[in-house]
Amino acid sequence: MSQSIQIIKACPEHLREIIAVINAGAVSVRIGKEFESWEAYRPAFDALSAAPEVDIYVALNEAGEVIGTYQVHFMRGITYKGRPRIEIESVHVRSDQRGTGVGRQMMDHAEALARAVNACMIQLTSNREREGSHHFYQRLGYDQSHLGYKKMLV
C-alpha cells in the first residue's frame, strides 16, 4: 500500500514538521532531552544544510506535509580503496503514515543516492528498542553486522 510522495532536500520551512516527527518518535535516552521549541533547532539545521557531506531529506504527501525525514552523511574511509560510504541517520515516519510505504520509498531514495556516488555501502544504526524498525531494515536487505556503543555526553 504505497502512496504517492515526493522526496526532496529539506528547506527551513520544513523544520517545524521535521522536529515534530523526530521528537514524536523519541525513545530511550532521548526522551525528555530534546527541546520543545522547534526554533531551537534552527542553528543545527542551518549548519547541516551548509555542510557538503550532509543532506536532510523530507518525504512530502500530496498536501505538502512532512510525513517522513532522514539524514544522509557521505563519508570516506581507507577501506574499499577509499570509496565513499553513506550513513543514514534519523529515519522517521510520522506515526499515522507507518505501514504505507513511506519508509521504503525513503530508503530506496537513499540507496539511489549511494549508488550515484559509487558508494561501497550504506550503514545505519537503530535503537535497540525499535524492534519494528529492525525487522523493516532486515526486509530491505540490511544485515546486523556490528555491535554499536554510545557514550552520552548530554
Secondary structure, DSSP 8 states (H G I E B T S, - for coil): -----EEEE--GGGHHHHHHHHHHT--GGGTTTS-S-GGGGHHHHHHHHH-TTEEEEEEE-TT--EEEEEEEEEEE-SGGGG-EEEEEEEEEE-GGGTTTTHHHHHHHHHHHHHHHTT-SEEEE---TT-HHHHHHHHHTT-------------
